[in-house]
Structures are given as C-alpha cells and as structure tokens.
C-alpha cells in the first residue's frame, strides 16, 4: 500500500537565510553559491537543543525539499559539503521529525540527481539508513521515513553503474542493505510515494 507524502511548506520569515528561488540559486556565482551552502550547513550543524531550534531546523529542511526537486540544484548540492552534513545529522539528531526530514531530503536528492561524482559518500548514507531501518524494524512509521531514501540511493548508483560511468567498487553496497530491503518487502511495509 502506497502512502502519499504530505506536501512541504516552509516559512521564509523564520528561515535564518534568504529564501532564494531556484532561478536565483541557478544563476549564482560560485562564491555566492558556496556561501549559501556554508550557511545552510552551519544551521544544520547547530547544536541548540530548544524547541525553537528544532522548529527552525525543520523549516530549513522543508526549504531544502522544495529546492532539491530541481535537477540542477540537486546535482550541485549532492556534490557539495551538504551531503556529508546530512548524513552526520541523520546519525546525530535526537529529534525524529528532523531525522525523518533529513531522510526525505536525501531521498529527493537521489531521485533528482543526474550527475554523481565518485567522491560523494553514497555508501555511507546507505549503510546508515540500513542501520536505522534495522534498529527500528518494529516501528513502521520510522521505516516509512527511511526506506524511500534507501531505495532512491540504491537506484541512483545502480543506474550509474549500468551506464558504466564508474567501476562497480566505487559505491560498495553492504549486503545488509539488500537483506533489510528484502525483509521489509516480505513483511509488506507500506511505502511512501514521491
């Protein structure tokens, strides 16, 4: 059974960075782009623990969800320092809403990326998502957050390998990822769609 994702809306007034449009970001010079990505990363890495900080982090993730559905932005962001920061925050965040939305950003990035550089730590993201699914196997709500991102990453590297763009060793997929995926499919998990 497929569950539809709730559309995301961000509040530009509480974003803590300018809510640039996709057009504006696409036309940015490298210096401005790098500054934008640095600011996004530092907001994500902020270790404030109050509810206001969690809300502002969620708002930023909602904003990122609206950006990464554009191929050009997805290609630039997956190759930036943002992707390793997303993985780190997915591992470290105590707030499950934040974790779920980080997984959503990762899944959307993988879905909309057409160019993938060899040094993007895709295997690390797959390993972490696999661990999170395994640790929360009885919690179907959390599985529904992590499975789409795992599936999109696996599909992305499979499509790159199929085109012969990179050697097979470039992004090693742990066998545990397939085991977890097959177990989920056997147990008929309800997956999010898009």
TORKOL-4160 file (C-alpha; in steps of 0.2 Angstrom, whole numbers, padded with zeros to 4 digits, m for minus):
194
<pt num="1" X="0000" Y="0000" Z="0000"/>
<pt num="2" X="0007" Y="0017" Z="m0005"/>
<pt num="3" X="0006" Y="0032" Z="0006"/>
<pt num="4" X="0006" Y="0049" Z="m0001"/>
<pt num="5" X="0019" Y="0061" Z="0006"/>
<pt num="6" X="0012" Y="0077" Z="0014"/>
<pt num="7" X="0017" Y="0092" Z="0003"/>
<pt num="8" X="0030" Y="0103" Z="0012"/>
<pt num="9" X="0029" Y="0121" Z="0016"/>
<pt num="10" X="0042" Y="0132" Z="0023"/>
<pt num="11" X="0040" Y="0149" Z="0031"/>
<pt num="12" X="0053" Y="0161" Z="0023"/>
<pt num="13" X="0051" Y="0173" Z="0038"/>
<pt num="14" X="0059" Y="0161" Z="0050"/>
<pt num="15" X="0072" Y="0153" Z="0038"/>
<pt num="16" X="0088" Y="0162" Z="0045"/>
<pt num="17" X="0094" Y="0163" Z="0027"/>
<pt num="18" X="0087" Y="0172" Z="0012"/>
<pt num="19" X="0074" Y="0161" Z="0004"/>
<pt num="20" X="0082" Y="0161" Z="m0013"/>
<pt num="21" X="0072" Y="0155" Z="m0028"/>
<pt num="22" X="0078" Y="0141" Z="m0039"/>
<pt num="23" X="0082" Y="0154" Z="m0053"/>
<pt num="24" X="0092" Y="0164" Z="m0041"/>
<pt num="25" X="0102" Y="0149" Z="m0035"/>
<pt num="26" X="0105" Y="0143" Z="m0053"/>
<pt num="27" X="0112" Y="0160" Z="m0058"/>
<pt num="28" X="0123" Y="0162" Z="m0043"/>
<pt num="29" X="0142" Y="0164" Z="m0045"/>
<pt num="30" X="0152" Y="0151" Z="m0036"/>
<pt num="31" X="0157" Y="0162" Z="m0022"/>
<pt num="32" X="0139" Y="0166" Z="m0018"/>
<pt num="33" X="0134" Y="0148" Z="m0020"/>
<pt num="34" X="0147" Y="0142" Z="m0008"/>
<pt num="35" X="0142" Y="0155" Z="0005"/>
<pt num="36" X="0124" Y="0149" Z="0003"/>
<pt num="37" X="0129" Y="0131" Z="0006"/>
<pt num="38" X="0140" Y="0135" Z="0020"/>
<pt num="39" X="0126" Y="0144" Z="0029"/>
<pt num="40" X="0114" Y="0130" Z="0026"/>
<pt num="41" X="0127" Y="0118" Z="0033"/>
<pt num="42" X="0131" Y="0128" Z="0049"/>
<pt num="43" X="0112" Y="0130" Z="0053"/>
<pt num="44" X="0110" Y="0111" Z="0051"/>
<pt num="45" X="0125" Y="0108" Z="0062"/>
<pt num="46" X="0119" Y="0120" Z="0076"/>
<pt num="47" X="0118" Y="0110" Z="0092"/>
<pt num="48" X="0105" Y="0121" Z="0101"/>
<pt num="49" X="0093" Y="0110" Z="0110"/>
<pt num="50" X="0077" Y="0121" Z="0112"/>
<pt num="51" X="0061" Y="0118" Z="0103"/>
<pt num="52" X="0064" Y="0134" Z="0093"/>
<pt num="53" X="0080" Y="0127" Z="0086"/>
<pt num="54" X="0071" Y="0111" Z="0081"/>
<pt num="55" X="0057" Y="0121" Z="0073"/>
<pt num="56" X="0070" Y="0132" Z="0063"/>
<pt num="57" X="0080" Y="0116" Z="0058"/>
<pt num="58" X="0064" Y="0108" Z="0052"/>
<pt num="59" X="0059" Y="0124" Z="0042"/>
<pt num="60" X="0076" Y="0123" Z="0034"/>
<pt num="61" X="0074" Y="0105" Z="0029"/>
<pt num="62" X="0057" Y="0109" Z="0021"/>
<pt num="63" X="0065" Y="0123" Z="0011"/>
<pt num="64" X="0078" Y="0111" Z="0005"/>
<pt num="65" X="0065" Y="0099" Z="0000"/>
<pt num="66" X="0057" Y="0112" Z="m0012"/>
<pt num="67" X="0075" Y="0115" Z="m0019"/>
<pt num="68" X="0081" Y="0098" Z="m0022"/>
<pt num="69" X="0067" Y="0093" Z="m0034"/>
<pt num="70" X="0076" Y="0104" Z="m0047"/>
<pt num="71" X="0089" Y="0094" Z="m0056"/>
<pt num="72" X="0102" Y="0107" Z="m0057"/>
<pt num="73" X="0101" Y="0111" Z="m0039"/>
<pt num="74" X="0101" Y="0093" Z="m0034"/>
<pt num="75" X="0117" Y="0090" Z="m0044"/>
<pt num="76" X="0126" Y="0104" Z="m0036"/>
<pt num="77" X="0120" Y="0100" Z="m0018"/>
<pt num="78" X="0124" Y="0082" Z="m0018"/>
<pt num="79" X="0142" Y="0086" Z="m0023"/>
<pt num="80" X="0144" Y="0099" Z="m0010"/>
<pt num="81" X="0148" Y="0098" Z="0008"/>
<pt num="82" X="0129" Y="0097" Z="0012"/>
<pt num="83" X="0128" Y="0079" Z="0008"/>
<pt num="84" X="0140" Y="0073" Z="0022"/>
<pt num="85" X="0132" Y="0085" Z="0034"/>
<pt num="86" X="0115" Y="0077" Z="0030"/>
<pt num="87" X="0122" Y="0060" Z="0034"/>
<pt num="88" X="0131" Y="0066" Z="0050"/>
<pt num="89" X="0114" Y="0075" Z="0056"/>
<pt num="90" X="0104" Y="0059" Z="0052"/>
<pt num="91" X="0116" Y="0050" Z="0063"/>
<pt num="92" X="0116" Y="0063" Z="0077"/>
<pt num="93" X="0099" Y="0071" Z="0078"/>
<pt num="94" X="0089" Y="0066" Z="0093"/>
<pt num="95" X="0073" Y="0073" Z="0086"/>
<pt num="96" X="0064" Y="0060" Z="0075"/>
<pt num="97" X="0055" Y="0073" Z="0064"/>
<pt num="98" X="0072" Y="0081" Z="0060"/>
<pt num="99" X="0078" Y="0063" Z="0056"/>
<pt num="100" X="0063" Y="0059" Z="0045"/>
<pt num="101" X="0065" Y="0075" Z="0035"/>
<pt num="102" X="0084" Y="0073" Z="0033"/>
<pt num="103" X="0080" Y="0056" Z="0025"/>
<pt num="104" X="0067" Y="0064" Z="0014"/>
<pt num="105" X="0080" Y="0077" Z="0008"/>
<pt num="106" X="0092" Y="0063" Z="0005"/>
<pt num="107" X="0079" Y="0053" Z="m0005"/>
<pt num="108" X="0074" Y="0068" Z="m0015"/>
<pt num="109" X="0092" Y="0072" Z="m0019"/>
<pt num="110" X="0095" Y="0055" Z="m0025"/>
<pt num="111" X="0079" Y="0055" Z="m0035"/>
<pt num="112" X="0083" Y="0071" Z="m0044"/>
<pt num="113" X="0102" Y="0070" Z="m0046"/>
<pt num="114" X="0108" Y="0066" Z="m0064"/>
<pt num="115" X="0126" Y="0069" Z="m0061"/>
<pt num="116" X="0135" Y="0060" Z="m0047"/>
<pt num="117" X="0154" Y="0062" Z="m0043"/>
<pt num="118" X="0164" Y="0047" Z="m0037"/>
<pt num="119" X="0168" Y="0055" Z="m0020"/>
<pt num="120" X="0150" Y="0058" Z="m0014"/>
<pt num="121" X="0148" Y="0046" Z="0001"/>
<pt num="122" X="0133" Y="0037" Z="m0005"/>
<pt num="123" X="0139" Y="0020" Z="0003"/>
<pt num="124" X="0140" Y="0029" Z="0020"/>
<pt num="125" X="0122" Y="0035" Z="0018"/>
<pt num="126" X="0116" Y="0018" Z="0013"/>
<pt num="127" X="0125" Y="0010" Z="0027"/>
<pt num="128" X="0117" Y="0022" Z="0040"/>
<pt num="129" X="0099" Y="0021" Z="0033"/>
<pt num="130" X="0101" Y="0002" Z="0033"/>
<pt num="131" X="0106" Y="0003" Z="0052"/>
<pt num="132" X="0092" Y="0014" Z="0056"/>
<pt num="133" X="0079" Y="0003" Z="0047"/>
<pt num="134" X="0086" Y="m0012" Z="0056"/>
<pt num="135" X="0086" Y="m0003" Z="0073"/>
<pt num="136" X="0068" Y="0002" Z="0071"/>
<pt num="137" X="0061" Y="m0013" Z="0062"/>
<pt num="138" X="0046" Y="m0014" Z="0073"/>
<pt num="139" X="0042" Y="0004" Z="0070"/>
<pt num="140" X="0033" Y="0005" Z="0054"/>
<pt num="141" X="0032" Y="0024" Z="0054"/>
<pt num="142" X="0050" Y="0026" Z="0055"/>
<pt num="143" X="0053" Y="0013" Z="0042"/>
<pt num="144" X="0042" Y="0023" Z="0030"/>
<pt num="145" X="0054" Y="0038" Z="0033"/>
<pt num="146" X="0070" Y="0029" Z="0029"/>
<pt num="147" X="0065" Y="0016" Z="0016"/>
<pt num="148" X="0062" Y="0028" Z="0001"/>
<pt num="149" X="0078" Y="0036" Z="0004"/>
<pt num="150" X="0087" Y="0020" Z="0004"/>
<pt num="151" X="0078" Y="0014" Z="m0012"/>
<pt num="152" X="0082" Y="0030" Z="m0021"/>
<pt num="153" X="0101" Y="0029" Z="m0017"/>
<pt num="154" X="0102" Y="0011" Z="m0022"/>
<pt num="155" X="0093" Y="0015" Z="m0038"/>
<pt num="156" X="0104" Y="0030" Z="m0042"/>
<pt num="157" X="0120" Y="0020" Z="m0040"/>
<pt num="158" X="0113" Y="0005" Z="m0050"/>
<pt num="159" X="0108" Y="0017" Z="m0064"/>
<pt num="160" X="0126" Y="0025" Z="m0064"/>
<pt num="161" X="0134" Y="0008" Z="m0064"/>
<pt num="162" X="0123" Y="0002" Z="m0078"/>
<pt num="163" X="0128" Y="0016" Z="m0089"/>
<pt num="164" X="0146" Y="0011" Z="m0085"/>
<pt num="165" X="0150" Y="0028" Z="m0078"/>
<pt num="166" X="0160" Y="0021" Z="m0063"/>
<pt num="167" X="0168" Y="0005" Z="m0058"/>
<pt num="168" X="0157" Y="m0006" Z="m0048"/>
<pt num="169" X="0168" Y="m0004" Z="m0032"/>
<pt num="170" X="0166" Y="0015" Z="m0032"/>
<pt num="171" X="0150" Y="0013" Z="m0021"/>
<pt num="172" X="0150" Y="m0003" Z="m0012"/>
<pt num="173" X="0133" Y="m0008" Z="m0006"/>
<pt num="174" X="0133" Y="m0018" Z="0010"/>
<pt num="175" X="0124" Y="m0035" Z="0009"/>
<pt num="176" X="0114" Y="m0029" Z="0024"/>
<pt num="177" X="0105" Y="m0016" Z="0014"/>
<pt num="178" X="0098" Y="m0030" Z="0002"/>
<pt num="179" X="0094" Y="m0041" Z="0017"/>
<pt num="180" X="0084" Y="m0027" Z="0026"/>
<pt num="181" X="0076" Y="m0022" Z="0010"/>
<pt num="182" X="0070" Y="m0039" Z="0006"/>
<pt num="183" X="0064" Y="m0042" Z="0024"/>
<pt num="184" X="0054" Y="m0026" Z="0023"/>
<pt num="185" X="0046" Y="m0031" Z="0006"/>
<pt num="186" X="0042" Y="m0048" Z="0013"/>
<pt num="187" X="0033" Y="m0040" Z="0028"/>
<pt num="188" X="0023" Y="m0029" Z="0016"/>
<pt num="189" X="0028" Y="m0012" Z="0023"/>
<pt num="190" X="0018" Y="0002" Z="0017"/>
<pt num="191" X="0029" Y="0014" Z="0007"/>
<pt num="192" X="0029" Y="0032" Z="0005"/>
<pt num="193" X="0027" Y="0038" Z="m0013"/>
<pt num="194" X="0036" Y="0054" Z="m0020"/>
